[in-house]
Amino acid sequence: MRTAFTAAAACIALSSCALEHAVQPLEPTKFLTSTGTDTKERITRLPFEHSWRDPGMDISKYRNIVVRPVTVKYLHTENWERSKSAEIPDQRAYEIRARKLAEHFTSRLNISFSDPICLFYKIIDTSKPDTLILEVALTEVRFRDLSAKPLDIAVCGFEAKVTDARTGKLLVTVADRRGPDLHISEGNTHLTDSKEICAIWARQLMEASNKEIFANVRRKLITVDDGAHP
């Protein structure tokens, strides 16, 4: 285990510049600013850079949730060259890969909100009573180029909002920007990539809605699996 932690420390130290960039907040896009929410607000039990909830919201009255496909309409593409590689030679290739990542994010959201412990039933019919609509925008993506830049890291940003399906009233807004988490398993270290970051967000968004089970939704930068459990 000492070897694993040594490797982890070295990995973090070598990536320090990239990690510093990853934790800097991203300027909110129109997706979020158009809601009028104070984007500096944060709910302490949640791991996101921004989280706001209508103080008058009665979560117990809602039974269903509709998960919209993740959009890339608000994606910051001006820095696409940070992701330039043999696989992403130009902006068009970058945008194609970003759309695929958004589809993956959508898939993970659908899986998370279909979990039996989810507070809501995931449906597609917005006309049903007591229904919420979750909308998510992928706002930043920097893909890793492992062949040319082994110390580079993935960086992702997203914004989300939840509205009442019947009235359109805004109930929740969330935003986050994240670099990789570090996973240590049996002496091997692994930095999460863009797909894994989106999968973590999808799970955390579902957990955030269920305060009874998940009183605190925490982000762990380092997770350790010592192989002692199946």
N, C-alpha and C positions, 0 to 999 in steps of 0.2 A: 504493500500500500504506500510505503514511503516513496518508492520509485514512481508510482502513479502521480502522487502529489508533486514530486519534483518535476516530472514531465509537464504537469498542468501549469505549474508556476512558470516554467520556461516558455510554454506556449503563450500564456497571457502576457509575459514580459516582451516577447518578440513581436506580439501583435498590439502593443500598447498604443501606438499612434492610430491604428485603425479603430481600436476600441474607443479611443477618445472621440474620434469623429462620430462613432455610432451612438454615443450617449447624448450628443448635442441635439436639443429639440428641433424639430423641423417646423418651418413656418406653416401655419394652417392654410389649407386650400379653401376655395369657395364652398366646397362641399360642407365644411364645418362652419366657416365664418358666416355663411348665409343663414344659419340657424339663430344667430344673435347670442349664442351662449358665450360666457366668459371662458375662453379656452385655457385659462390658467387654473381653473378649479380642478380639485382632485379629491376623490373619495379615498380615505386612508386605508380602507380594507381591500382596495384593488391595486393591482400592480402597474396600471397604465399611467403614462405621463399626464393625461387629462381624462377626467371622468366627472360627469355631471348627471344628476337625476332630479327631475321635477319634485320638489319637496311635497307637493300635494298628491303625488302618484300613489295609488293604492294597488300594489302589485298583485294582491290576492284576487282582484276582480278579473284578471286576465287568465285565460285558459289555453289560448292558442298563440302560435307564432308563425309568421311567414318569413322565410329567409330569402331575400333577393339575391340574384347572382352578383358577385363582387365586380365592381366596375373599375376600369383603368382610365376613365374619362379625366380624372384629376391627377393623373400620374405626372410627377416631375420628370420630364424627359430631357431637360436641358443638360443634365450631367451624365447622359447615357455612356459617354466614353470611359467613365470609371469602370464600366463593365466590359470594355472592349477586349475581345479575345478572338481566337480562331473560330469559335462557335458564334461569336457576336461581332461580326466585322463592321456592321453599320447600324444606324438607328432603327431601320426597319426590322432587322433581325432581333434587336433589343426589344422592340415593341411586341413582336410575335411571342418572344419568350415570356415577357411580362403578362401577356394575355393568358398564356398557358398556366402561369403561376396563379393568376386570379381564378382560373377555373379550378385549380387544385385547392385554393383557399375556400372557394364555394363548396367543393366536395367535403372538405374537412368540417366546415360549419354545419352542413347537412348531417354529417355523422354525429357531431357533438350534440346538436339539438334534437337528435333522434334517440339519444341515450335514455334509458328508462328512468334515470334519476333526474332528468331535466324537468323543470317546473312546468313546462308547457308542452302541449301536443304540437308537433311540427306539421303544418298543413300548407296548402297552396291556395285555398279559397279565402280571399280577403273580405268576402261579404259575411263571413260568419261572425257572430257577436263575440265580444270579449277577446279580440284578436290584436296582437302586436305585429308590426312590420319592422324587421331588421334590415338595414341597408349598410353596406360596407364598401369603402373605396380604398383601393390600393394606391397610396400616394407617393411612395418611393421604393425603388428596388435597385440594389447594387449587387450584381451576381459575382460570385467568386471565380477567379481564373486559376485553378490549381496548377496548371501546367507552367504558366509563366510567372505567376505571383503567389507562391506557396504560402506566404504570410498574410495575404489579403483575406478579408472576411466579408461575409454577406451582411448587408444592411437592408432592413425593410421598414416601411412606415405605412400605417393605415389610419383611417378615420371611420367612425360608425355613428349611426343614429337610429333610435327606435321611436316609432310613432304609433299612435292609436289608429288602427285600420279604419274605424268608422268616422272619427272626427278629424284625423290628420294632425292632431295635437302632438307636439314634440315632447317626449318623455325622458329620453336619455341621449347623451352624446359621450363618445369615447374616442381617444386618439392615443397612439403610441408609436414610438420609433425605437428600433431594437437591432443590436448586433447579435452575435451568436451566444448561446449558452455553451458551457463545456460539460461534456458527459465523460465520466471515467468508469470504465468497466474492465475488470480483470487486468489492470495494468495498461490498458490502451486508452488513449484520449481521443475525443471526437468533438469538433466544433459543429454546432448545428448549422445547416444551410438554409436557404430561403424557404424551401418547402416545409422544413421542420419548424422554422419560426412561425409560419402561418398556421401550422397544425397546433402549435402551443397556444397561439392567440385564439383560435377557434374554440379550444377547450376552455380557456380562461373566460371567454365571453359567455359561454354557457354557465360556467361555475359562478360568474358574477351575478347572474340572475337569480341564483338559488341561495339566498343568505342563510336559510335554515340548515342546510347541509354544509355549505362553504362559508363560514363566518368571515374568514379571511382568505383571499385568493393571492397567494404569494408567488413571486418569481424567484427561482433559484438559479443563480449564475453557474453554480457548479453542482452537479449531482453525481453521487458515487454509488456504484453497484459493485460490491465486493464478491459477488458470486455465492454468497452464503445462503441465498434464498432462491427457490426455483423461479 
